[in-house]
């Protein structure tokens, strides 16, 4: 059902209390909810019980106790061996390997008057169930200081839930504008709360190289710093001030561990052969012309790219990826492949000689040659290459995963060829686009209101067989015009509510009116957490 835009205002002024009188306002919407009589009340004597012999459950229990402590002031005990005569209310976290219907990430949450039980087949499911329990508590639970006068009650309910897609992603570009480790960890907490399980951390571009590579120290000595920042697309602001920053390898490990504890896989984004002028400023011999170059201060697409005709380019790429794969243990490595101008290759004797030697008929095939060599190297290390849909041109690498951003046609083409795909059509998933038709607030020139995200269907236009290759979807936050963490938060919420529901909830349960009933409660939680969300009411496209 599509709601008339005028109803959005009505939902915006609904009180949180009124919304909570219906089914629980959980985002993303669970697969099955059965309301029961009564309530459970959290109190200082509540105990968190975990199955013995499961360190990950202990960790989830400690996370939950720490989270609840801030707003309640309660220091709840986490116990794996309770006394037989233990009294009081309890929160039980348990694993049940026989619950095959829950899958690898599903959970069952049962709230009774004296006990909350969160059951999963795997620890990830228990964590997601704990996140749902979090959303059943009053919004005040999101505060960072103890709150008085609040009854920490939860309605009795039975919830059974599991995700629709394996890849439930969010992206953050730290190359154009750098966001430090502490904010990145906060960003991970934001996305974990809504059951996102992939964090695409975009680390390199023309405007900056943000990861320490010990074999190539000039990448951060030179490539991490630019002489100024390009003009804003609307007001023309720009500057000539030195700008930059990067993550040390220890910092990367800390981020990866922090995400892993929240059941999030970090997928590094290392752009190649294009979007690489920062790397070329450090190592100009990788280019067609030999430079010299500076880290780019403008936006858009630089025509300075790595030259696949030079063997040292592949030695460099493999040296970088050796260290990247050591730092990021996940299965996927995103190697870009988008927006690669061919100008330099057409003029390069190295590129043209490579094409002649390999029997390549076009520069598209030359890029395919580059991608296939990188993919073979990653395959030898047990990893999968992910690339934007431009990697289809010239022939796909055998095991490559395609991230379809220029609409969905690239993803459909790749799926028909038997490749796994992640659907990221930019007009529905690029959160750097503005949320207001009159171009108010931070963001780039595009326009993407909340409900356009909500109406994304990752398998649209596919047969059932083709749809099996859709790993899922993600939203992207490109940071050309996002210099502050407040800007990122403003563009992230509430649209991430919609993305979380697209990739988690059953498609047949997604319904505009019900979603918009839950949005104000989600915003109330963000307000308590001090998040700088978009607070307008332009939710439908104008």
Buried (B, 14 or more C-beta within 10 A) or exposed (E): EEBEBEBBEEBBEBEBEEBBEEBBBBBBBBBEBEEEEEBBEBEEEBBBBBBEEBEBBBBBBBBBBEBBEBBBEBEBBBBBEEEEEEEEBBBBBBBBEEBEEBBEBBBBBBBBEEBBBBBBBBBBBBBBBBBBBBBBBBBBBBBEEEBEEBEBBBBBBBBBBBBBBBBBBBBBBBBBBBBEBEBBBBBBBBBBBBBBBBBBBBBBBBBBBBBBBEEBEBBBEBBBBBBBBBBBBEEEEBEEEEBBBBBEBEBBBBBBEBBBBBBBBBBBBBBBBBBBBBBBBBBBEBBBEEBEBBBBBBBEBBEBBBBBBBEEBBEBBBBBBEBBBEBBEBEBBBBBBBBBBBEBBEEBEBBBEBBEEEEBEEBBBBBBBBBBBBBEBBBEEEBBBBBBBBBBBBBBBEBBBBBBBBBBEBBBBBBBEEBBBBBBBBBBBBBBBBBBEEEEBBBBEEBBBBBBBBBBBBBEEBEEEBBEBBBBBBBBBBBBBBBBBEBBBBBBBBBBBBBBBBBBBBEEBBBBEBBBBBBBBBBBBBBBBEBBBBEBBBBBEE
